[in-house]
Amino acid sequence: MPLLDIDKLTKGLPRGWAGFLRDWDRHLRAGNYPETTRYSYLLSAAQLGRFLGEHSPDPDAPAAADDPCQVTRAHAEAFQAWMVTTRSASTALVKHKALQQFFRWLREVEQEIGRSPMDRVCQPKVAQKLIPVIGDEDTRKLLQTCAGKGFGSLRDEAIIRLLANTGARLSEVGNLRLDDVDLATETVRYQGKGAKDRRVRVGPKTARALSRYLRSRAKRHGAQTAWLWLAERGGGALHPNGIKHMLKRRGTLAGIAGVHAHRWRHNYAHQWKRLGGDTGDLMLALGWTSDDMPRRYGASAAAERAMETQSRLGIGERI
């Protein structure tokens, strides 16, 4: 099933909110925004609408609960504080950025409001933590759960090897089409954020896993579909959300907690920087346009290098 179901997402919302969210979704689709981005944006706005109707302490919240054009800075700040308390600061930051886009659309495109209530709402401060990576040993354990020649095992091994070998996003791997894979050149074409295509080379083990999967796929019901990954039953496509559940299941089988696709992306950047790779080349490989991302993702590698230097220098140990 697709990630975004607008009927499910707007269910129970007042007509004013539901109508605006449907219009915003149409605007985002016309702008060719990825489904994952649209889902994150629309979910954030829907959560604000529900908060105003169910949890807001502001006496004028009922008006805003019926009409997003009545949302004030105080409503947005109360929602953000509630998100920090009930979820986390990092989740609240995601909601903050999504709501900036929603109210910008209401102001600039729909011209329904004169000023965004988000204009003077400060972003929540998020503690800077070292990003956890997934090491080779854990990846090896996950691959061991894919042993065998069954369709599901061949498919899941190919997916895990692609994630580990290329550091791609879940959406990029999950939305691959059959013609995105070129085994003659051992490359894969990803469509990244902002509809930016990039072609990356895969290693021999990943190419072999893809080849074995494709041979098995050709014999399956649904082999004519354009999507690369097929579900084990029914012949339909396996979407990114299905891959997410598969990774969690494989993690449980391997006894590894917190398995998700982005950990391989962190590991890819970690290993690249650890081995002295160029930052500009890393940005091209992972589809980044801002150098903020390699700095953030490379922090774990920098910390590891610092510990090695500290140990080698032995400061304070010669006394």
Secondary structure, 3 states (H helix, E strand, C coil): CCCCCHHHHHCCCCHHHHHHHHHHHHHHHHCCCCHHHHHHHHHHHHHHHHHHHHCCCCCCHHHHHHCHHHCCHHHHHHHHHHHHHHCCHHHHHHHHHHHHHHHHHHHHHCCCCCCCCCCCCCCCCCCCCCCCCCCHHHHHHHHHCCCCCCHHHHHHHHHHHHHHHHCCCHHHHHCCEHHHEECCCCEEEEECHHHCEEEEECCHHHHHHHHHHHHHHCCCCCCCCCECCECCCCCCECCHHHHHHHHHHHHHHHCCCCCCCHHHHHHHHHHHHHCCCCHHHHHHHHCCCCCHHHHHHCHHHHHHHHHHHHHHHCCCCCC
